[in-house]
Amino acid sequence: MCAAEAPEVTRFLHEHPPFDALDASELDRLAAAAELEFHHAGATIFSQQVGPVEHLRVVRTGAVEIVFDGRVLDLLGEGECFGHASMLSGLPTGFEARAGEDTLCYRIPAEVAQESLSRPAGLRFVARSLLDLRSEAAAAAVITERGIDPLLQSVGSLLRGDPVVCRSEMTIRGAAKMMTDGHATSVVVDLGNGSLGILTDRDLRTRVVANGLAGDTPVSAVMSAPAYTCPSDKLGGDVLLDMLDRGVRHFPVVSATGKILGVVEEIDLVGAQTRSSFYVRRRIARAQTIDEVIDAARELRTAVVAMHDARVAPANVAAVYSVVVDSLTRRVLDLAVAEVGGVGTDFAWLALGSQARREALPSSDVDSAIVWFGPPDEDSVKTRLLAVTRTVVERMTACGLRPDPHGATASDPRFVRSVDSWQGAVRSWIADPTQEKALILVSVLVDSRPVWGVHAGTPISDVFRVAPSNPTLLRMLARFALSHRPPTGFFRGLVVESTGEHRGQLDLKNGGMIPIVDLARWAGISAGVISASTSERLRAAATAGTMSEAQARTLEDALTLITSLRVEHQVQQLRAGREPDDYVNPAMLSRLTRSYLREAFRAVSSVQKHVAAELKVGVR
């Protein structure tokens, strides 16, 4: 601790709020009382719930972390002050202040600072700070209260009233009366063999009234069976994705013992503003020509903007976008295969990469592959399939979905193989990961999911279940994952593109997303988890002990932040009529956002270093 030079303190304070609103005499008084204190990186400046604090502090150089229940809410930089709310209120601090790096602070005694901060400009500053901190603390807490965000709640907690249930022999008239009496939009049909059917109000209109069926017709003649069901502990966001994927709006919810608990509807999960994704999917499914598909696809980006405006969580925006892209892919394939009259063998179209993980956004390329279920060496089959897939890729491009520029696409002969050929290739990469491009191909193919055709599980990625038994492969995958580094130079100025059309911009995908996705893929494979989302892989890795819970949580928090920034950036571009990308101008980010990014990039880098140290693979 040492005395600060008053003229320099005066000049510095005058450049930052709320001190910029003070007159010269007040600034001089604050500067004369200020002391300069130094804190080593990681040192606690004051603890959570201590207080009230007796000093106002202003960051002179370095960075100060604001920590709430172990989570970093903010990273304060030069000129930002802290401790003022506790000092003025006389209440304990609601957070911990910790040096994020070697830090110098000006420390001003409470009795001197209080008078200045009690003036109108100071009070406005304090009020704004309190509101910001409370909102961030609320965001950091686990959301459990009903009604805050149904996509983050279990569907069991969203059920309204008792289920309406009938037997399959009941008449349509009787079922309709039960629905009316129970104020329900559907009735669950108990088929008596552990299977369920469902009859909805829409079914009554389209299958009964429109077809002139008599009221004494049994329910079994018009119900949908078997009904798609979901367990009561499944998250609303996951159920919404299943609804979108299957094109249905009612799911019976069942207990672990098979008891019917109720029916969750699409309207229970999303607001009216976000239902445009159902509208787009319906338009795509009903399209009879490729021109109609292309016209419907124009609504997809509009749906992304609508979901953003309705405050749908960014991860759910990406997941819904991916599901609708699945629908578009299926419809384009339906039309292309119908045009040629089939290809003479069963096959499946596999989504790869971000679409397979359900993490795609409007900026994403479309990675894909074909697996056919027939003779492995039949050249004529491959020729016919390539003719179809090249047409499909061309038409998807016309829909605004760009193919992968590196060739990971179903129009490339390397990505069109029989199931035996694919599985043999994967086994060889697992056995000898030193083969050329083996690690890249493993990373691409483990993220695969069938979206059209024969849905025989996940025929390629399933082979990777044996990967945990090969330590050489896991070690090389870890090294591969660690080769992508976040721009940790962010502390002294953003690491941005140095050349090309994006010079001076930050690449949120390659600099932010890819390091996290690659780490999660390695950790997931090590834990025996194959095709899944990045968040699911991180949680599975923490459960299996592949990485610690703290490391997995750190990566998931960083993933959430970067996904949020990508969605926000791309929505702005879509509104302006520009093609979406992942390059942001750091000068356009707020100080708070830059602080969050600093923390996220540094946290990811820290996890990489821990993993490298534990596995002794090194960070390149």
N, C-alpha and C positions, 0 to 999 in steps of 0.2 A: 504494500500500500504506500502511495506517495502522493504528495500534493500535485495537482494539475496546474498547468500554466493558464491563468485566467483568460488572457486574450484569445488563445487558441481554442479554449472551451467555448467562449462566447461565439466565435466565428462558426464553430462546428454546430452548436445547438441552433443557431439562427437558420441553418440550412434544413432543419428537420422539424416536422410537426410533433407535438403541438407548440413547440418553442418558437416556431417561425411567426406566431401571432403575438408574441410578447414584445413589450417595448424595451428599449436599450437598458434602462435601469434594472428591470426585472432580470434580463439576461445576465447582466453583470453580477447581480446578487447570486444567481444560481451558479455561475461560473466560479465565483470566489469560494463557494462552499464545496465545490466538487473535488473529489479525490479520484485518483487513477488506481484501479485494482486489476491484477492479472490473474487469470485462471487457466490452468493447464487443460488440454483437451480431455474431456470425460469427467472433469471435476464438477461436483454439485455446488451450485451457487446458493440455492436454497431449496429445501425439500417441500414436497406436497403436504399441505395441511399445516405447515408451520406458520407462525405469524401472530398478529399482523407484521408485515415486514416493516423495517424501520428506515429503509432507503429506497429511493427511486434510482434505477440503474438505466444507463443508456449505452448501447453497444458502440464502442469506438472502432475497434477492428475485430475480425474473427466472426464467430457465429454462436448463438445461444439457442439450445433446443428447449422448447416448451413441451413437457412430458405430462401426460394424463394417464394414470394407472398403467404405466409402462409403455404407453404408445406415444410416439412423437407426433404432436398436433401441429407444430409450427417450428420454423427455423428462422430466428431473427437475425438480421444482418445489420450492417453499419447504419447508425442513426436511429434504430428502433429502441423503444424503451419498454421496461417490464417491471412488474411489482407495484404499479401505480394503483390498480384496483384494490388490492389488499391494504395498501397504505392509506387510501382515502376512506375505505369502508370500515377499517378496524377489524375486519374479519380475516380468518386464516386464508392462505393462498389455496387455490383449487388445483394447483399444478406444481410440478417440479421444474426448476430452471437449471440447465446443465450446459456446460461449455461444449459446443460441438466440435471445436478445434481450439488451439491456443487463442485466447480471447482477452482483449482489454476492454474494460468498462469504466465509464464515469459513474461514480457513486455519489448521490446527492442526498443529504439527510432529509428525513420526512418533514421536519418542522420548516425547512426552507422551501421544499418542493410543493407542499400542500397549498400554499397561498396561490401560487401560479396555476396549478391544476384545478383550483376551485373557480377560476374565471370561466366565462362561457365557452371559449374555444377549448380550454382544457377539459371541461365537463363533457362537451360533445365528443372529444377524442376518447375519453374514458368510457362513455356509454357505448360508443361504437366498438371499442375493444372488448368490452364485456359481452356484447351480443355476439361478436365473431367467435369468441372463445367458447361461449356456451353452445353455439351451434356446432362447433367442431367437436366439443366433448360429447354432445349428443350423437353425432355421427360415429364417434369412436365406440360408443356403447353397443352392446348386442341388442338388436331390435326384437322384442318379444311381445310387445303389446298388440292386441288385435286392432286392426284398422290403420296401422302406420304404413305398411307395405305388404300387401297380400302375397306378392311374389316371393317374399322372404319367410313366409309363415308356412307351417304344415297345412295341408288341405283339410285335415281333420278339424283344425281350429276355425275354418271358414264355413263349415256346414251350417245351414240355416234350417232348423226344424227336423222332424223325423222323416225318414224316407217313405215314399209311397211305393208299395210293393204288391204285386199281384202274381197269379199263376198264369201259365201260358194259355190255358183253356178259357180264361175270362174273356167276355165279349169286349169289343172295342168300346161299346157304349158304357159298359161298366167301368172300364179303365179310365175313360174320359171323365166320368163322374168322380172317380177317386182323385184324379188330378185336380179337378175343380174344387172339391171339398178340402183337399190338402194344400191349395194355393201353390201347386207345383207345376213345373213346365215339362215334367217327364214322369214316367212310372218305370220302376225296375221290375223286370220279369224274372221270377225265380223258376228256372227250368228243372229244378229238382235233382240235378246231378252234379251240383257244385258249380254249374255254369249259369251265367246271367245273360239276359237280354235287356233291351231298353226300348221304350216307345216314347217319343218326344212330341211336343205340340206341333213341331214342324212336320213330323211324320204323319200326324193326323190330317194336316192340310194337304200334303203332297201325295200321300199314299192312300188315304181314305177318301177324303172329300173330292179331290181331283179325279179319282178313279171311280167314284160313285159306289163305293163298297157299302154294304148294309151294316147297320150298327150291331147286329148279332154275329158278325164275323169274328172269329177268335183272334186274340192279340197276336198269337203265333204267326198269323198270316202277314202281318205288317211290321212286326218288331225288327230291330237289328240285333243279330245274335251271331257269335257271342259278343257281348258288350266289352269294350275296353274298360278295364278297372284300374284303380290305383290304390296303394296302401295309404293309410291315414297320416303317416309321418312323412310322406313325400312333399317336397317344397312346391309351393304354388307355381314358381317360375318353371320348374321342371315339368309339371303337369301341363302348363300352358304350351310348352314346346311340343309335348306329345299331342295335344289337341291340334296344333297347327300342322304337325307332321301327318296326322291321320285324317284331318279335315272334319273332326267332330267337335261338338261344343258341350257335351255332357259326359262326365265320367262318374260311374258309381264308385264310392269310396268304401273300402272294405277293411276290416280289422285283420290282425294276424291270424285269427281263427276262421276267417271267411265271413264273418257277420257283416251284413249290409248296414253301414252307418249313415249313409246319405248320398246325395249327388252333388258334385261340385260342377258349376257351370262356368263357361268362359267369362260371363259378365261378373262373376265373383272374383276373377283374377285380374282383369284389366278394366280401365275406364273406357268410355265411349271413344275418346280421342285415339286410342291405340288399336281399335278394332279394324283399322284400315288394312292391317296385315292379313286378316281373314278375307277381306274384300279382294285384295290383290291375289291371294292364293286361289280364291274361287274363280276369278277372271282367268287366271292361268290354266286351271284345270278344265274350264269350259271352252278354251280356245280351240277352234277347229282348223285353223291354218297357222303357219308360222308367222304370218303378218299379224294375226291376232295375238299371238304369244309376245311378239316384239312390242306391240302396243300396250299389252298388260304389264310388261316388264318395266315400262316407263314409270309406273306407279310405285315400284319398289323403293326407289330413293326417296320419294315423297313420304312413304310409310316410315322410313328411318327418321326423317325430320319430325314427323308427327309423334313418334315414340319419344324422341328427345324432348319435344315441347311438353309432352305429358309426364315428364320426369321419370320415365322408365329407366331403371338402372342400366348403365352402359353395357355391362356384361350381358344383360337380357336383350338389349338392342342388337348386339352382335349375334346372340343365339337365335333370335327370331329372324333376323336377316338371313342367317345360314339356312334355317328351315325353309324359308320361302325360296331361296336359291335352289334347294333340293327339289322343291315342287316344279320350279321352272325347268330344271335339268330333266326331270321325269317327263314333262310334257313335250319338250323338244325331242327326246328320245322316242316317245310314243309315236310322234308324227313321222320321224325319220325312218323308224323300223317299218311302220305301216306303208310308207312309200315304196320300199324295196321288197315288201312281202316277206320279211324275216331274213335271217342270216343262216338258218339251218342248224343252229346249236343254241343251247341255253348259255346265257352270259349275264354278267352283272357289271354295272358302271360303278366304280369306286370313287368317292370323293376323297381327296388327300389334303393334307395341310390344315390350314385354318378352317376350311369348310368342314372337314371331317371332325375337327375339335369343336365345332360350332362357335368359332371365334372370328368369323369373317366379318368384314366391313366393306363399304362401297369402294375402298381403295384396294381391296384384296384381289390378287390374281386367282384364277381357278385352276387348281391342280387336280388331275384325274388319271385314272387308269382303267383298263378293262381286264377282267378275268373271265375266261370261258371254261365251261365244264364239258370237256370232250377230249378227243385225241390231241395229245400235246404237240404233235409235229405236223398237223394238217395245215399246209400253207394256204390252201384255198379258204379255210375258215378265217385265218388271219387277214387275208386279202379282203374278204367280204366285210369283216368287222371294221377294218380301217376305212373302207369306203363310207360306212355309216358314221363312224366317229369323227371323221374329218368334216362331214356335213354338219354334225352336231356342234362341234367346236366353232365352226364358222358361224352358225346361227346363234350360238350363245354369245359370241363376240358382238353380233348385231344387237343383242339384247343388253349390251353394256357390260358383259362379263368377260374380261380379258383372260386368255390362256396364259399359263406360266411361261415367261420368256426363256426359261432355261430348258424347256422341253419336257417337263414332267406333266404330260398331258396325254389323253387317250388318243390323240391323233398322231402320236409318235410311235412307230413300231416297237420301240424298246419298252413301252408301257402297255402293250397289248400281248397277253400271254395266256396260256391255259393254266388252270389251277395247279396242275402238277409242275409246270415250268416255274410258276411263281414260287411255289412252296420249296422246290428244289433250290432255286436261287437264294431264297432267304436262309435256308439251312446252311448253304455254303458260306454266306456272309457271316453268319453267327459262328461257324466253325473256324473261319479264317478272315477276321475283320481287317487284315492288312491288305486285302485285295483293293485294286484301284476303285475308288468311289464307293467302297462298301459302306463306310460310315454314313456318307451322304444318303445313300439309298436306304439304309436301315432307318435313318431319321425320317425319310419321306414315307416309306411304306408302313412303318408302325402306326402312323397317323392315317389310317384308311377306314372307310365306312361305306358299305353298299347303300346306294340311294335309288337304284333301279335294277330290275331284273331279278335274278335268282338271289334271294337273301339267305344264303346258307351261312349264317353267322357272320364272322369277319374272316373270310377264307385266307387272307394273306397275313394280317396282323396276329391271328391266333397262333401262328408258328413261333412268334416271338416269346411265347410263354416259357420256352426252354432257355431263354437268354440269361436269366439269373445264374444258371449253372456254369456260365463261361466267364470267369473273372477277367480274362484278357479283353473280351468284348466290352465289358462294363467299364474297365479302366480306360479303354480307348474312347468310348462314348463320353466319359467324364472329361477327358482331355479335349475332345471335340466341343463339348458344351462350354468349357472354360475358355475356348479360343475367341468367343465373342464377348467383348468387354463393353460395359456401359461407359458413357463419357464422364468418368469421375473427375476429369479436369474441370468440370462444371464449377468447382469451388473457386477457381481463379479465372473464370470466364468459360463460357460454353464451348464444348468441343463440337464444332459445326463442320459442315461440308466445306472443303477448302477450294474445290474446283467445280466446274460444270454449272448446269442451270440452277442447281440448288445451293450454290455457294453462299455461305453465311447462314444457312438454316440447319436446324437440328432434326435428325432423322429419328422420329419416335419409334418406328418399327425396328430398324436394325440396331439402333442404339439402346432402345428401351425394352421392346417386347421380346426380341429374339433371345437375348441372354437368359431371360426368365423361362421362356418356352423350352429352350434347350436343356436348362438345368432340370426342369420339371420332367421332361421326357426321359432323361437319364435316370433320375430318381424314381420315376414311375416304373420303368423297365426293371430296375434293380429290385423294386418291391413286388414285381410280378404283375404289374398293371400295364395293360397294353392300350388299345385305342380308347382314349378318354379325353376330357377337357384338361386344360392345364391346371385349373384349380383342383379338380378331382385327383389328378396325379400328385399334387403337392400334399393334399390331405392324406392320401394313401401312403405316401412316402413317410410322413410324420408318424402315422400309425405303425408302419412296419419298422421304423427306426432307421430308414435310409438317410434321413436328415432329421434334425431336431424339430420339435414343434415350433420353437421360436424362429428357426430358419425358414420353415415352410410358411409360417404366418407373415414373416417379413417379405418373402417373395410374392405372396398372394396380395398383400397390401400394395406393394409396388405395381403389381399387375392391374389392380383396380384403378389406381391413379392414372397409369399410362393409358389404359383403355378409355377412361373418362376423357382425357385430353384428346385422344385420337377421335372419339365421337364428336366432341365439341368442335374441334378443328374442321372435321369433314362436313359437319352440318353447316358451318359457316360458309364453306366452299360451295356446297350444294345450293344454299340460298343465293349465292352470288353468281350461280350458273357456271361455276368452274368445275373441272374434273377433280375429284377428291384425291388427295395424296396424304403422306405422313410426315411432310416436311413443315416445320413451324419456324417462324422467325422469333428467336428468343426475346427480341426487343419488344414484341407485342404481348408477351406474357406479363402478368402482374407480378409484383414482388413476392406475394404470397405463393403464387404458382411456382415461381422459380425456386422458392424455398422448399416447397414440397418435392420438386424434382431433384434438387440437391440431395435431399434425404433419401429419396427412392434410389437414385443411382448409387449413392454411397452404400446404402444397405445391400443392394444386389452385389456390388463389388465385394463387400465384406463377406457375404455368404460364399461367393466364389473362392475367396482366399481361405475360408474355413474348410471348404470341400477339398481344395487343392492340398492344404496342409494335412488333412486327415488321410487322403488317398496318396499323397506324395506324387501327384501327377504334374504339378506345376501349372502356372497360369501364363499363357502366352500373350 
